[in-house]
Amino acid sequence: MENDKGVLCSATNRIIKAKDHASVQINVANVDENGRAIAGDNTTYVLSGYVRSRGEADDSLNRLAQADGILKNVFSYSR
């Protein structure tokens, strides 16, 4: 199997290889103003096995979701 679609990791923008069996795709439902899920409307995040093995998946997902406006005041970059 080849990655014909060119699926990229949302956190690192690296191509997900066919043999990366630790990668995941997470769909987060978009909600309306009442907090109910909008049918067929979601935001997709793809995380590579590399990000997951380093323990950065949670942090990356929080950062990406906050950048998309799904979460508020969750991720703050600290040096």
C-alpha positions as semicolon CSV with decimal commas, in nm:
position;residue;x (nm);y (nm);z (nm)
1;M;0,000;0,000;0,000
2;E;0,120;0,348;-0,081
3;N;0,011;0,681;0,059
4;D;-0,141;0,802;-0,270
5;K;-0,345;1,075;-0,102
6;G;-0,039;1,224;0,066
7;V;-0,187;1,226;0,416
8;L;0,018;1,450;0,642
9;C;0,058;1,452;1,017
10;S;-0,136;1,751;1,152
11;A;0,131;1,823;1,414
12;T;0,451;1,790;1,209
13;N;0,332;1,812;0,844
14;R;0,529;1,496;0,764
15;I;0,386;1,235;0,529
16;I;0,231;0,935;0,706
17;K;0,401;0,629;0,559
18;A;0,213;0,311;0,476
19;K;0,398;0,112;0,744
20;D;0,319;0,361;1,023
21;H;0,068;0,144;1,207
22;A;0,078;0,365;1,517
23;S;-0,070;0,668;1,340
24;V;-0,428;0,770;1,418
25;Q;-0,697;0,986;1,264
26;I;-0,922;1,168;1,511
27;N;-1,250;1,329;1,407
28;V;-1,385;1,595;1,644
29;A;-1,752;1,681;1,593
30;N;-1,832;2,046;1,536
31;V;-2,116;2,172;1,754
32;D;-2,380;2,443;1,724
33;E;-2,445;2,720;1,976
34;N;-2,653;2,479;2,189
35;G;-2,367;2,230;2,218
36;R;-2,522;1,969;1,990
37;A;-2,316;1,793;1,725
38;I;-2,376;1,906;1,368
39;A;-2,441;1,595;1,159
40;G;-2,167;1,529;0,904
41;D;-1,956;1,827;1,012
42;N;-1,628;1,749;1,186
43;T;-1,266;1,855;1,210
44;T;-1,007;1,587;1,134
45;Y;-0,664;1,559;1,293
46;V;-0,401;1,303;1,188
47;L;-0,121;1,218;1,430
48;S;0,180;1,011;1,327
49;G;0,324;0,726;1,528
50;Y;0,634;0,940;1,587
51;V;0,433;1,209;1,767
52;R;0,245;0,948;1,968
53;S;0,560;0,758;2,069
54;R;0,720;1,076;2,203
55;G;0,415;1,145;2,421
56;E;0,328;1,464;2,233
57;A;-0,013;1,359;2,100
58;D;-0,217;1,521;2,378
59;D;-0,023;1,845;2,364
60;S;-0,039;1,855;1,984
61;L;-0,412;1,786;1,977
62;N;-0,477;2,062;2,232
63;R;-0,263;2,306;2,032
64;L;-0,434;2,223;1,702
65;A;-0,785;2,234;1,849
66;Q;-0,719;2,569;2,013
67;A;-0,582;2,707;1,685
68;D;-0,904;2,593;1,512
69;G;-1,121;2,755;1,779
70;I;-1,256;2,428;1,922
71;L;-1,089;2,473;2,263
72;K;-1,020;2,789;2,461
73;N;-0,744;2,861;2,714
74;V;-0,608;2,506;2,714
75;F;-0,272;2,532;2,540
76;S;-0,014;2,792;2,629
77;Y;0,336;2,785;2,488
78;S;0,600;2,805;2,759
79;R;0,974;2,820;2,709
